[in-house]
Amino acid sequence: MALDSLIRKGLELKSLGELARAIENGDKKVVISGWAGSGKAWLLASLFHRLDRSITIVCSGDQEAEDLKNDLGTILGRNRARLFPSWDLEFLQPEVPDSEIISERLETLTEITGGTKGIVVIPVQALFEHTLPPERLKQSTYNLETGQELEFSELVNALEKLGFKRTGWVEEVGEYSVRGGILDLFPYSFENPIRIEFLGNQVESIRTFSVLSQRSLTRMESVRLLPMREYSLTLEEINLRLEEQPPESRKILEDSEFYQSGQPGWEWLAMLLGNSDSTVLDYLSKGSLIVLDEPEVLEDKKEDILRIWQNILAERNLSSSSSVLEKLRDTIELRLTNYQSALLQALPVTKNSGYQRIDLGISEPPSLAGNFKLLEQTLQEFKEKNYSVCLICDSQKQKERLQEILEENGEMINWQVGALTSGFVVPDLRLAVLVDHQIFGRAPIRYPRRKFREGIAISSYKSLNPGDFVVHINYGIGKFIGLQSLNLDGRKRECLEILYAGDDKLYVPIEEFRLVQKFIGKEGDPTLSKIGGTAWKKAKARTKKAIMEMAKDLIELYAERKAKPGYAFSPDIVWQKELEASFPYQETPDQLKAIEEVKTDMQLPHPMDRLVCGDVGYGKTEVALRAAFKAVLDQRQVAVLVPTTILAFQHFNTLSLRLKDFPVRVEMLSRFRTRTQQKKILEELASGKVDIVIGTHMLLQNKVLFKDLGLLVIDEEQRFGVAQKEKIKTLRKQVDVLTLTATPIPRTMQMALFGARDMSTINTPPAGRLSIHTEIVRFNPQIIAQAILHEVGRGGQIFFVHNRIQTIEGVYRLLKDLLPEIRIAVAHGQMPETRLERIMLDFTDREYEVLLSTTIIESGLDMHNVNTIIINRADKFGLAELYQLRGRVGRSNQKAYAYLLVPPDSTLQEAARKRLKALEQFSELGSGFHLALKDLEIRGAGNLLGPQQHGYIEEVGITLYFRLLEEAVQELKGEKPALAVQTKIETTQEAHLPQNYVADSRQRIEIYTKLSEARNPAELSEVESELKDRFGPIPEPADNLLKISLLRLAAQSHLIERIIVNDKSLKWTYSNQISWNRDKMKRLSEQVELPVEVKSRDGLEVKVTTGKDQSFNLAWLTKLLLSLPQKLY
């Protein structure tokens, strides 16, 4: 949304008019000074409107460019502000730029060539990076629209030329797949992939679809496809160019990793070999105005870039290629002179005294740092001086909070929602622009570039591959062999082939697929069950009994707590709203929901006992902090119980910082407090002078007394011992309890425990959390050194994970030899606990730049200054471990980096390669991993329900465990399950998914499972829609399958066990669970309206003669059963 009112105000600025006239006259170069904060973006947006011409601004770095582009987008509108980012790669490293970066670069170039006027922001390094020549990009851009006449094969060939890769189904950017007349592809610049459906040689429809569900989302009229890479050389062309190189350089380039790999690093290789001399400057229109932001800084940056690149060439014995860089620099300088330019210098000009200087008189806003009295005083001063005040808030929620807090001054404020880096004041216009994050003294939210929202479903627990272990609810654990086509009951049917102990095989027909799930339990291969044996039945019975006992305890405790009187906390007051408005991030919907659920519980007149689950950094601490503050405002004390001294220290710092502007006393009890300090804290806790106390198990000692404890917050309860848990259990009955856990709790378990445990889950990271740049890197000391120096250079710290205690000292010596000036600490689990805690606290206090450790950093730690993690032998870790380790960085508004080191000379196993590539591709927290991290969910379930239940989960698998748990909870709550039968349908009609319709066996299993699990006609209709959407018109065997599935559903609702469909007649048999009498049978005959034969043996058998074929008979019986009332029986 553009801030038009700000732009209109800018056009009134006298110095802006003077600047515009000077540029229009063009007789002198202009130097612009006297601006501050986001006043730079406001100036450029206003100037753009005044001149009505495109502006290009060159910045010194990527972050400055991105911040400026975001500011321009807020003021001017997103469609008018473009960024041409640099590749963000180390020079000559065998890496591919992020998909989002290539997408943004090509989108920006396409917009420029399309003649759209706007402002383009370019970091100086991007000037040096080659790109496709304008004519080549135009030729490589493919436009499609509905109704267009086009050969299907022509589009497929075009996608290959654009660099798309053909796959079975589309999950990642750059892939395409073909199914009949449907073509799926995932191009750049789209949040979701595209589905193009043809009718003959005409594009019938274009629509987006979901990666996870593969279902269509929205229709589109047209789509523009861009190439997947920026270099334009083929392998043959590169080989020809190599022949022109000096022999020594040629050999080095041919032996280099990026040449051998054929893909990563080709941007650099093509550049050195003269891919083209085209840069972004070739795309600018002749009338563009170029603005150089701090030209002296830009010159220094250009020299730094060239010096570093030339040094790297020299290190690799490629000095002969440095002429390419020198030529490039000269070309850039020459091309810049082709455009009219202006200079931006915040400070008064010294060197450029001959230029026309225009001072805008823009200044910084007053510093407020969370002081509301000072804010009100400042607003009053602005009011007295007749200033216009525009207050820009990060979110609608934040705006509403501030409007409530500033109710008295609200009328004088122009309220806006948007992201602006900083405020500014324009005295000449009596204009003050304030931003909420500066009011509260916090860093601005930086929104990630990422456009592609959904992650890949890496290993869905429903998707089966040959060799996977499965669990059949009746027969136990087996190994899935594959799909087999068998002739059963006179027709072709697909079955799951499952291998059991003793080489016995079980064939599961499609209607029973719901009884089979992928086995997710203990690590390693499980023992196969024996068909007909008793071991599986006993294991299932043991698990069921244990679940019933555990669920009974849970439900009784839940009911007892709900009936027990407790303290009802007061509704929120203005201080609560002020604290919440000062939160440094925009709350996610999950977080807001958890906060409201906790507050609602606290305001009820019985003790709260709620579990809040969310990954580290997802905002659980903020939920607890708001609950704690709410308790303190009612003069009740709060205890925060944590398992380690390090976590106590972190929580103490967080709560102290957030509550510093309120009269709240926060203290910490741990072994790092002296005995004297501990004694004083205990005395003041007993007298009520301490409001919030944070501590380890020390808090549970009998000597710790409270004046009026109202809330107990427990972080990671499962990490406490048995005796400590007993003490917690006692406290639970007396006060409100809020438990926090970072281990995910599966959604299925939450549903199973509904009515037995109050739970809130936070599944999304905070808004503005930047993605983590993730690279797979061959072990190379120089790359490690570069990564560490880069992080230290920007004031940050590094985690280096090496998970072998026996060799960790050797890695320490290697790092010290590489970087003697860097302070490195070593930490691992075999150290004495006090020494380990001291090291961790010293690292938190920035006494060290690098923490070399084992995986003890995997959970719990939340260090905002650590934004690089290097994981040695990453190929040895599981996906869940890598995901959690990487999640230790990237918790601030700084760009974070994760380097996954693999051995320099080994070939990675396919499974390890896929794990690493998945992590590299999906660089955001939570992106697509919710289906992959089932081992974490097992851990989470075990943590919540206890270690004994963890053992049962591993024995029968998590899916069956949750089914049994849900049944137990329903039974104990008095909810009787409905009577059920498994209907067998016999017909000679072909009913399956033909391989030429759904080619991939995993996709066929997925569809069969959905049909098997459907509980009503609406769900079956959804499957039918999905088939049409994903695979096109439904062939007859698949249509028959849908009709038989609908008949089975209808029959099961009437407790029919068997149906035989013949030509001329059909017959069905009811379960003996129904008791019949003459009246019931008479009513049934009246409903049928055709000649009926009735036999009554084990169950009532009904035979009807129709005189029609099987298709008619199937449809007739389905219609009859759907129309029959249940009360008939």
C-alpha angles and dihedrals in degrees: 000000000000119000095228094171090060092050092049088052090050092055088061092060110113095210090052090057089049090050093049093050091049091052093045091051089050095192095117136034112247129224115198118203138157101068132126139188117341087346084098092063092043090051093050093046091050092045090051090055092045095049098033091213136111118270127201118196123194116208131189099241145018096250093049090049093049093047091050092047091051091049090049090048091054095048101033102027129265094262092059098048119070134178126209099196127196118250089256090221133132109251113269094359114141094245137124119229114249114273090240092055096050089045094052093045094051093042090052093049090048092050091050093050090047089065096244109155116228146111120289120198118204129183110222095245090060088063089065097049116094121232138179116297111256093248092050092051090049091051091046095051113096122198122198130183136176114272092026116143108233139150108246091222090052090060092047091052090047091053091052090052091048089056101256117148123222117236139165091258133354119260106139138049110271097031130115135182135192127216114170107297094347123095121189121193139164110218129180121271094037127105090210134027123263130243117204117191121197130204103198105309095338128095100239099179143356119202141158121242139193120260092214101044096024087220125135117259114180137001122241133194096211144002134203118214120203128192116270096230137032102224117090102198122107122212089259091052091048090052090051091050091048089058088062092056124094109269094250094050091044093056093047092050093046091050094045119113096239091054093048093048090053095214122041112072097017089122088068095039092051090047093053091047094051101262086173134308091240118130134170089275089071089065099055117105117244092249095056120126114221117209117196111208108217096342095201090056089047092053091051090048092050091051091048092052093049093045093051092046093048091049090053090049089051092049089054094045091247098121090131087069093058089087087072089061094047091049089048092052092050091048092052093049091049094048093048089059089060091071134063109252142194129194127229115208120165093200124056113282118258109165098035097057091141092063125091105258122207119189114203096192094223115155140187118271119250115279110249105165096191096310105139094187090055089047092053090046091050092049090050090052091050089050093051090050090049094243125165109232123204114188115194118198128195093231143010089250092055090048092053091049093051092045088056093047094046095041094135094054096033096105094063093052127090100213118210136170117221146101115270123165095221144343129252141192126225108195093184089062097033087237127147121185113193129183124207098231091058090048088058095039097242136129119271119258110254111204117217120248092227115125101172103086107181124067126216117272089239099186113357112201087230098050111093128203125186108272095032117130115241136186123222111201092227104032104033133220120001140152119258111234100178146272115310128194110221135173104239126168090356098306140083112264134173117230137183109248110214126184119216134183115301090029090283114156131211122199112205115198119224095256089062098048089109088069090063126071134169108268111244111176138105121002118267129032114320122225112265116242122237116239107240092014125124100226095086094046090050093048090050092047092049091050093047092051093048091047092050092052093046094045091048090055092047094050093046091050090047093051092044092052093047090052095046118095116241142165115290109212120220124257118266119289129200094273090058089053092048091052092048092048089057093060107129094223138047107257117243119232089251091052094048090049091051091049092050092047091052093047092047090051091049092052092054119095096243132068117282120228108175131160118213114197126191140127120272108281095023093110107266092133090057090053089052093044093054090048090049092049091049089054093048091051087061090052092253123134126237130213119198111198119198132174099230139038090235092058090046089054092049094049091046091054093045096048094042091052095046094046099041093108094054130070093254123131113216121187137175129220113199141121090272089070114084119243089254092052091047092050092051093048091050091051093049091045090055092047093048098246091120113068101183126023123189120196152136125253085308086085090065095060117115092240091066106094129177129206092216117350111195106163135031117196114195120194115203097347092186090069093066124091128252096262092048091050090053090055090048089051090057092049090049091068093053108044143022110282128203116186122196126200133176094199112096119249111212117245090231090058092049089054092046091052095046106138093018103067133020108230137172122189130201108199101165129070121236117286111263094031104147119227117256113247102231125192135179105220132183108237105273123159092212093055090047090051092048092050093050095045091047091055095043089048091063093046098260138126134235138224113210110191119203111163101199114086091193093064102028092100090056090055089049091055091048091052093046091050090050096044111018092168094057118093110231128187125196121215133175140153097259092065120102107272095240092051092048091051091048091053092048092049092047089051090050088052088053095247086137132038096204129040109199106195149141120253092292085110090061096101141021102017118115109181113165094192094058107087104152126063124183115195115196118212090008088172089071094061129085120240093253092052092048091048093052094044092051089049090067089078134052097053097131133054089271121106108256129212132207120190116195106201119206128179114282097230108029132097112237119233112248094246092051092046091052092049092051094044090050091053092045094049096047104049099167127092110256095008108147096324097108091091095043102052100070092136088061090051091053088052090048093050091049092048092053099041100033138262094281091058088048087063093052091048089055091047100053101018129255097268096055090041091058092047090053091045092053091049091049094050092048091049093049090048089055096251105141115209115241119255109268139192135181107234117216114206120197118197135137093225116118106250117174143091107275114228091232088059101042104018101178114079092211090057091048090052089049092053093043090052092051090051091048093048096045110123101189142014091265091061090049089050088054090056090050091051090048092053092051091045098047103030108021131235112010116246121223099261091052091045090052089050090055092048093049090048090053091049090050091052092049092046094049091054087058094045094246111162102188138022125186114193116195135162109275094011148028136204134201135185126210125218117260086237085088118077112214133204135174094269093053093048091048091052090049092051091050091054094050095056092196134088106292132195115197126194125177118204122122088344134358112280119203124193122190126187112211103162089223136111127268095266091057092044093052092050093043095052092044091053091047095050093045089053098044114102117236091228088067087088 
